[in-house]
């Protein structure tokens, strides 16, 4: 099954210029993210020298197995 292409997110700035957000994200996905977590903008874990240790897909696969409780199983008062 072919994947559906995502619709472009084109926004207008205050000055009337068009900004393609998807293009901006793709152009900067290997840029080091700002913060105290060693990841690039794509989500890959980085090691010394900015080398990729774990790819984003591997990180998501690890986290995918540890899902939270469904909201329907929760008590409305927040008690478990």
ZIVEN-V434603 format. One record per residue. N is the residue number from 1. RES is the residue in one letter. SS is DSSP state (A for helix, B for strand, O for the rest). PSI is psi in whole degrees, -180 to 180 (NA if undefined). D_FIRST is the distance of its C-alpha to the first C-alpha in whole Angstrom. Layout:
[[N:RES:SS:PSI:D_FIRST] [N:RES:SS:PSI:D_FIRST]]
This chain:
[[1:X:O:130:0] [2:X:O:142:4] [3:X:O:142:6] [4:X:O:132:9] [5:X:O:135:12] [6:X:O:144:15] [7:X:O:138:18] [8:X:O:139:21] [9:X:O:94:24] [10:X:B:122:27] [11:X:B:158:30] [12:X:B:135:34] [13:X:O:176:37] [14:X:O:-28:40] [15:X:O:3:41] [16:X:O:4:39] [17:X:O:144:36] [18:X:B:134:33] [19:X:B:118:31] [20:X:B:103:27] [21:X:A:-39:27] [22:X:A:-41:23] [23:X:A:-39:25] [24:X:A:-41:28] [25:X:A:-46:26] [26:X:A:-34:24] [27:X:A:-24:27] [28:X:O:18:29] [29:X:O:-20:27] [30:X:O:5:29] [31:X:O:141:32] [32:X:B:129:34] [33:X:O:152:34] [34:X:O:133:37] [35:X:O:-173:38] [36:X:O:5:39] [37:X:O:131:36] [38:X:O:80:35] [39:X:B:159:32] [40:X:B:179:30] [41:X:O:-23:29] [42:X:O:-30:25] [43:X:O:5:26] [44:X:O:139:27] [45:X:B:135:30] [46:X:B:148:33] [47:X:O:-161:36] [48:X:A:137:39] [49:X:A:7:39] [50:X:A:17:36] [51:X:O:142:34] [52:X:B:123:31] [53:X:B:-52:31] [54:X:B:133:28] [55:X:O:159:25] [56:X:A:-40:23] [57:X:A:-39:20] [58:X:A:-40:23] [59:X:A:-44:25] [60:X:A:-36:22] [61:X:A:-41:22] [62:X:A:-45:25] [63:X:A:-30:26] [64:X:A:-31:23] [65:X:O:-20:25] [66:X:O:72:28] [67:X:O:156:27] [68:X:O:166:30] [69:X:O:141:31] [70:X:O:148:29] [71:X:A:-31:31] [72:X:A:-25:32] [73:X:A:-2:34] [74:X:O:150:36] [75:X:O:137:40] [76:X:O:-27:40] [77:X:O:-6:43] [78:X:O:1:41] [79:X:O:144:43] [80:X:O:NA:41]]
